[in-house]
Amino acid sequence: GWWDLGGRLSPRTMGKEYGPVFTVFLGLQRVVVLCGYQAVKEALVDQAEEFSGRGQLPAFSKDFNHHGIVFANGQRWQQLRRFSLTTLRNFGMGKRSIEERIQEEAQCLVEELRKAEGTPFDPTFLLSRAVSNVICSIVFGNRFEYSDEKFLRLNKLITERFCIASSTEAALYNIFPEIMEKIPGAHHAGHRCSQQIIGFIKERIQVQQASLDPCAPQNYIDCFLAKMEKVEKHNPDSEFCMENLVMATFNLFFAGTETISTTLRFGFLILMKHPQVQEKLHKEIDRVIGAGRWPSADDRRQMPYMEAVLHEIQRFSDILPMSLPHALTRDTHFRGYAIPKGTYVYPLLSTVHYDAEHHASPEQFEPRRFLDSHGRFKTADAFMPFSAGKRLCLGEGLARMELFLFLTTILQAFTLTSPVPLGEVSIVPDASGVSRVPMRYQLLVVPRQA
């Protein structure tokens, strides 16, 4: 991120140096930065409408060109977001049909992990495939075999694009796009990755368009195509057009695959580093679920320690440290400052998750911060891994269910261990740009006795 370029301050220390609201210049652009839970909450929640616009990141704008959901504004954003929320809900986001798909995928993942047979391996691509398949079932209507060549290629591209977004070159491109456009580097490879992902999506849309029954849509793309047919007859300038379908699908893949798989990778790494936490999870799984059935979403209510660990993994890993930029939708007064319409605002979510006023010893991994004195799960206000307000991640319900079912199913079957001494296991992220990703590591899975 741009804070890495200065070298002296991290996003977590900026608030101490400059206060909860301050201005920085990214190149020639003046942006407002928000630090700490209170300031971020007052902006994104208390003044949600004013802070609901989306600022642009040149490294991504080149890919999306304002189409899709994530980087859209105004009527386009409102219509596509509303449609996507409704469609995902109808196809079971947070409901039993999607739960069954995640359970099936978690079982497939367990079988793949069994094939490791005591050999250390890098879990990056395997986790990406499993999580991506859940999105495939929603968007395309089917899952892929892990050995499918096109599917493997798609996942490699998505992972690569996510890592490039976290690079120094991408941070520089977002500040100095005209200069960086002329300089070779990873930022150009990112755009090439995106074009290949878009090509894959367009191929699938063409296939589904040929067999579409508008009266019986089977997946997200079918629903969008049916909406296009219905709306375009009356409004040729509708937001339900091919460009928005392609980019909305890209948004769902990018947001729904790498964020969840990266969180799981961090989770595996953290649990390797903290075997005592893993032991407590095993005991809770054995007590609530046992070995005779697969975990279900209903089990969450009886598993406060698992819920606490998942929340702490998300807080500690902090994979989106500064959120995407917001933009003011109108001239706004905020904490005594007059901020003009269109100003970009960066809520530093990292300063929420590491706010010492709300999280004691925030640099420590401690699931007990999400438990009360009786061992019951308790929520925390200073917890925004999916952002907050009107730009809250539309897949939050799906993501929470995936994290629970994948991690619980894997820990029901295995103990996660490190092939190297625990003192050599580093949980320091490999990159801190738009996203934080864990360093590549080797994992050993040891089957548990039934």
Sequence and secondary structure as in RCSB ss.txt:
>XXXX:A:sequence
GWWDLGGRLSPRTMGKEYGPVFTVFLGLQRVVVLCGYQAVKEALVDQAEEFSGRGQLPAFSKDFNHHGIVFANGQ
RWQQLRRFSLTTLRNFGMGKRSIEERIQEEAQCLVEELRKAEGTPFDPTFLLSRAVSNVICSIVFGNRFEYSDEK
FLRLNKLITERFCIASSTEAALYNIFPEIMEKIPGAHHAGHRCSQQIIGFIKERIQVQQASLDPCAPQNYIDCFL
AKMEKVEKHNPDSEFCMENLVMATFNLFFAGTETISTTLRFGFLILMKHPQVQEKLHKEIDRVIGAGRWPSADDR
RQMPYMEAVLHEIQRFSDILPMSLPHALTRDTHFRGYAIPKGTYVYPLLSTVHYDAEHHASPEQFEPRRFLDSHG
RFKTADAFMPFSAGKRLCLGEGLARMELFLFLTTILQAFTLTSPVPLGEVSIVPDASGVSRVPMRYQLLVVPRQA
>XXXX:A:secstr
 HHHHHSS  HHHHHHHH SEEEEEETTEEEEEE SHHHHHIIIIITTTTT EE   HHHHHHHTT SSTT  HH
HHHHHHHHHHHHHHHTTTTSHHHHHHHHHHHHHHHHHHHTTTT  B  HHHHHHHHHHHHHHHHTS    TT HH
HHHHHHHHHHHHHHHTSHHHHHHHH HHHHTTS SHHHHHHHHHHHHHHHHHHHHHHHHHT  TTS  SHHHHHH
HHHHHHHTT TT S SHHHHHHHHHHHHHHHHHHHHHHHHHHHHHHHH HHHHHHHHHHHHHHT SSS   GGGG
GG HHHHHHHHHHHHHH SSTT S EE SS EEETTEEE TT EEEE HHHHHT TTTSSSTTS  GGGGB TTS
 B   SS  TT  GGG  TTHHHHHHHHHHHHHHHHHHEEEE SS GGG   SEEEESSSEEE    BEEEE   
